[in-house]
Amino acid sequence: SQKIEQNSEALNIQEGKTATLTCNYTNYSPAYLQWYRQDPGRGPVFLLLIRENEKEKRKERLKVTFDTTLKQSLFHITASQPADSATYLCAPSNAGNNRKLIWGLGTSLAVNP
Amino acid sequence: NAGVMQNPRHLVRRRGQEARLRCSPMKGHSHVYWYRQLPEEGLKFMVYLQKENIIDESGMPKERFSAEFPKEGPSILRIQQVVRGDSAAYFCASSPILGQVSRGSGNTIYFGEGSWLTVV
């Protein structure tokens, strides 16, 4: 069955450093992969979408890579800030099949001042 | 996730009562999705609706759960005869018609803040 794996351990980093979060998937060939942020007691917030034919995508301090050979996406936050502390979720999807996004459990990131 | 409105934010029900959760999609969105998030678990797809149509309900429990998205008004997720195991956060999300340009793409969905159901 399709499986999404994200770093299960919480990630603690110092302010100003780069945070790197991993999303691995198996038994799946997604056309897209999306990253969301979720704060406690809140709904997920869309951050970035990367397509299978894109190796890398950037948005301000965020960078996402998508390696379809390794079946992996990496999510980077550069110059991290305490406000970046949250849980980050990845969700691969097939074209036209967004309604059944399969979600990873998320990685909790804590940026210490 | 601005724009997708869910209410109530918090709901407490006794076992056996009914819970009704409401969701108004983002303006211009015609697709609504319901997800459930249990403590320490990931988001699980429940149902996908368009106006007056259930497109995919493969994630819905077979009994006690139902969803609708009428021509007028919000989408409703209804849980009858609630049990303790129904306690969870229920998230609604919406998206525009597939293929239309949006902030992300036609495949991006935008979430509400969730409705937290507690069954006592």
Contacts between the chains, C-beta under 8 A, distances in Angstrom:
chain1	res1	chain2	res2	distance
A	4	B	42	7.9
A	32	B	105	7.4
A	32	B	107	5.4
A	34	B	104	7.3
A	34	B	107	7.6
A	34	B	108	6.5
A	36	B	111	7.8
A	41	B	114	7.8
A	41	B	116	7.8
A	42	B	1	7.9
A	42	B	113	5.7
A	42	B	114	7.2
A	43	B	1	5.0
A	43	B	4	7.6
A	43	B	6	8.0
A	43	B	91	5.4
A	43	B	93	7.9
A	43	B	111	3.7
A	43	B	112	5.4
A	43	B	113	4.8
A	43	B	114	5.0
A	44	B	1	7.2
A	44	B	43	7.3
A	44	B	91	7.3
A	44	B	111	4.9
A	45	B	1	5.2
A	45	B	111	7.2
A	46	B	1	7.5
A	46	B	103	7.2
A	46	B	104	5.4
A	46	B	108	5.4
A	46	B	109	7.6
A	46	B	110	6.2
A	46	B	111	8.0
A	48	B	104	7.9
A	49	B	104	4.8
A	49	B	105	5.6
A	49	B	107	6.9
A	49	B	108	5.8
A	89	B	42	7.6
A	89	B	43	7.3
A	93	B	107	5.9
A	95	B	107	7.4
A	96	B	98	5.8
A	96	B	107	7.5
A	98	B	95	6.4
A	98	B	98	7.5
A	98	B	106	7.7
A	98	B	107	4.1
A	98	B	108	7.3
A	98	B	109	5.9
A	99	B	31	7.1
A	99	B	33	5.7
A	99	B	45	7.2
A	99	B	48	3.8
A	99	B	55	6.9
A	99	B	56	5.8
A	99	B	109	8.0
A	100	B	45	5.0
A	100	B	48	7.3
A	100	B	56	6.7
A	100	B	58	7.6
A	100	B	59	7.5
A	101	B	43	7.7
A	101	B	45	6.8
A	101	B	109	7.0
A	102	B	45	7.7
A	103	B	42	4.5
A	103	B	43	4.3
A	103	B	44	7.8
A	104	B	42	6.3
A	105	B	41	7.1
A	105	B	42	4.6
A	106	B	42	7.0
